[in-house]
Amino acid sequence: MPTLREAGGHLGPPPLTLTRLLTAWTAPPGVVAAVLVAGVAYLVAAHRVRTAAAGWPGRRTACFLGGGLGSVLLVTVTVVGVYSDTLFWVRALQDIVLLMVTPMFLALGAPLRLVRELVPPPVRRGLGRVLTSGPARVATFPLVVTVVFVAPLFAVYLTPLDALRLRSPVISGLVGVLLVAAGFLYFWSRLRIDPTPRADPYGVTVWISIAEVVLDGALGLTLWLGPLVAAQHYQALGRGWGPSLRVDQIIGAGVLWIGGDLAGLPFLGAVFVRMMREDEQRAARIDAELDAADAATRSVPGPDRPGVDGAPAPGPVSASAPASASAPPPRLWWEDHPELAARFRRRG
């Protein structure tokens, strides 16, 4: 960790050089403890599920530990954490990761499904009732999750909250927790890897992502063209190196705007993968139903179906036979189901 120096009468990190970019580090005890507890708890739970023969994919563990908890350490223990109170753009980078990268990987780790596999049946049923309750459905309504996802950055940078968290480590930590929680609500409800109260079409998620891109741009433009944020804090540092306060904020605005859009690309990729997998599963399920219905139809002889040996099934011949011969054959059950009928025609 770089030695603190006097800068204009205030303590602050020394200039950010290439060497310090690679070697500077810090160790916030609260963050380190929280990451360790969460990581150990997840590993123990995954091991128990795996040994219980239920199985647990290794990719989920990698997402939760490497992508989720690893990204927390990346922006708090490394040079990002060291200079987050000194440079506006570094703080903006930290916020983008905590809001968009960390919770996405945590959601991909499916922690709620892991908990559901371990708790006793009564607790599992209670959790199911909570997830299907009215408040849970309201909280995960697309418009609600969009507001919850977008609002925190506006609240941080366009109110005195940013200056307040720069003065108080406790408030700074609470803001970080709020960002991760807001992002997790969004990615959990949109990816639907864990059980969720709603099953909105993935097209809704795409539209939400488009709205989020527009709002990211609005915040970026506001910070680029607007007044300096937390100017007193950065002026008091007396920093004589690096970009000016205005340029620093312009770079931070670009990080929030462009960085937010880039961070959303992996999420859209995961959404499209989920869409294709669910479509394949739905197609396989429909094909199985069609095959079963076709087999049942062929196994039952009738007046208009061949018998077991291929000959027409015997039956009485009436005087009305010539008239009935021109009548349309009876409709099968699946012909009145639009999706099944269309798929059967394609297979034929």
Disulfide bonds with the S-S distance in Angstrom:
none
